[in-house]
Amino acid sequence: MRIDIITLFPEMFAGPFEHSIVKRAQTKGLVEIRLHQLRDFATDKHHRVDDYPFGGEAGMVMMIEPIVNCIEHLTEERAYDEIIFTTPDGQLFDQKEANTLSLKQNIIILCGHYKGVDERVREHFITKEYSIGDFVLSGGEMPTVLITDAIARLIPGVIGDETSALNDSFQNDLLSYPVYTRPAEFRGWKVPEILLSGHDAKIREWQQEQAIQRTTERRPGLIR
């Protein structure tokens, strides 16, 4: 998979993408991440990418020309399955969307900033718009990090035990069941006996029951 990210602040991705699972995905050659500085596609000598909005509202808007220049530069080189824009008024990004995107070959993610982007970009180029919650951030870089991480860990070969991701929260509309490790007893707090029984069928049944109970208590809206 290749992920091309259009941003005004490529340096913000250095830490998150150079460690842990996303780093592993890149090292294995399973994910290729390219960062593109939007200012490189501006047409004036000051590399300007924003301007005042028509209508007199306060704030600045990302200009259409540099964004389109960058997108068309990329699409001339290869076909893209999705061109994504991170925005507070987009569709809520969830596990189902992560699962779907992990099956794609090439995607572009445009990081919004300021008051947003010229609406014509959204109308004519963007195929998916995602929000990570009902709040506003300074820009789309952090949502892009989260989306990229959620996608990368699902690609076969990235995680050592691929079945592990299938048991994550929100798969099958359930939160994950409780997990434990050694020691079996600590300060009198014991691991449930069923997990020590070695009876696989009963353990899976317990885990399913716990997942349903936890989801019902904490996120009842997920239960169908």
Residue, then its C-alpha position, 0 to 999 in steps of 0.5 A: m500500500r502507498i499513502d501520500i500525505i499532503t500537508l503544510f507541516p510534514e515534520m509533524f509526522a516524524g515521531p509517529f511514523e518512525h516508531s512502532i507498528v507504522k515504522r515496522a510496516q514501512t521497514k517490511g515494505l508493506v506500506e510506503i508513506r510519502l509526505h508532500q509539502l503543499r507549499d512546493f506546489a504554490t505558484d507565487k514567489h512567496h509559496r502562499v497557500d492560503d487567502y481570505p475567504f470571500g464573504g468577509e468571514a474571519g480566518m484564512v482558507m487553503m487555496i484551491e490552486p496549490i492543492v489541485n497542482c499537488i493532487e494532479h501531480l500525484t495522479e499523473e504518476r499512478a491511480y488512487d483508490e481514494i483521495i481523503f480529506t480530514t475535516p470536523d464535518g466529515q464522516l466519523f472514522d471507525q473500524k469499519e472504515a479502517n478495514t475497508l481502507s486497508l484493502k486499498q492500494n494507493i490513497i491520498i490524504l489531504c490535511g486541512h488547516y486554517k478555516g478549511v479548504d476551498e470548497r471546490v477541492r471537496e466538490h471535484f477531487i475528494t472521494k472520502e471525508y473523515s472526522i475523528g470526533d466532535f471537536v476541532l483541532s489546529g489541523g488535519e495532521m493528527p487525524t491523519v496519523l491516527i487514520t494511517d496507524a489504524i490502516a497500517r496495522l491491518i495489512p497482512g504481515v505488519i502484525g506478527d499474529e494477524t489474528s490479533a487485530l481481529n479481536d480488537s475493539f470495534q471489530n464485530d461491533l464489540l469492545s474487546y474483552p478483558v485480558y490478563t497476563r502473568p502473574a496469575e495472582f498479584r496482591g490477592w487479585k486473581v486472574p479468572e479461573i476460566l483463563l487458566s483452565g486450558h479449555d479453549a471452547k469455554i475460554r472463547e465463550w467467556q471472552q465473547e460474553q465479556a465483550i458483550q457485557r463490556t459493550t453493553e455497559r460502556r457503548p450500548g449504541l454499538i449493540r445491535 
